Amino acid sequence: MASTKMIDIRRGMVLNMNGQLFYCLERDLNTPGNWRAILYLKLKNLKTGSITDERVHPDDKVDVVYLDTKDFMYSYKDGTDYVFTDAETFEQVTLSGDMVGDKIYFLRENDTCKITFYDGKALDMELPQNVVLKVTETEPGIKGATAAAQHKPATLETGLKINVPSFITEGEAIVVDTAEKKYLRRAKE
């Protein structure tokens, strides 16, 4: 942790303000003529996810925090918690069900994700942008169906339920966008 002036804060930095960690989303320095300069910051609280706007003096000091992000493989579920393993050191980390949330629907055993740490404590879990999952349950495909606008519900191997085009059948592997929770395309074999 290093102390710096607010004027030196840039997008993407993580700040420790009043014991809370904030990610800087935006910054705007306003210098109105003979008046004092004011720095506007848009910050995301890393614990709660809430976004706040702060107005600070550019010469004020703040602690900049450096986070550690590592690749981990999903290993197994332990009660309401989830266990992840570092592929290099085989160190195991247990994340609460609250922290993982619905993200577990995009992970199968041995799938990789990124876990962010601060002072040895896990803060967040980040999924890859796209994942490949198999369709385990859906209505039969419609003969002659095209990709245009006809969708049907499908259940994937992790339990995730999404809409897929009508030509997708059970057993097919598809690519799913983890941010939008939607079908992108068939997976290449």
Secondary structure, DSSP 8 states (H G I E B T S, - for coil): -EEEEGGG--TT-EEEETTEEEEEEEEEEE--TTS--EEEEEEEETTT--EEEEEE-TT-EEEEE--EEEEEEEEEEETTEEEEEETTT--EEEE-HHHHGGGGGG--TT-EEEEEEETTEEEEEE--SEEEEEEEEE----TT--SSS-EEEEEETTS-EEEEETT--TT-EEEEETTTTEEEEE---
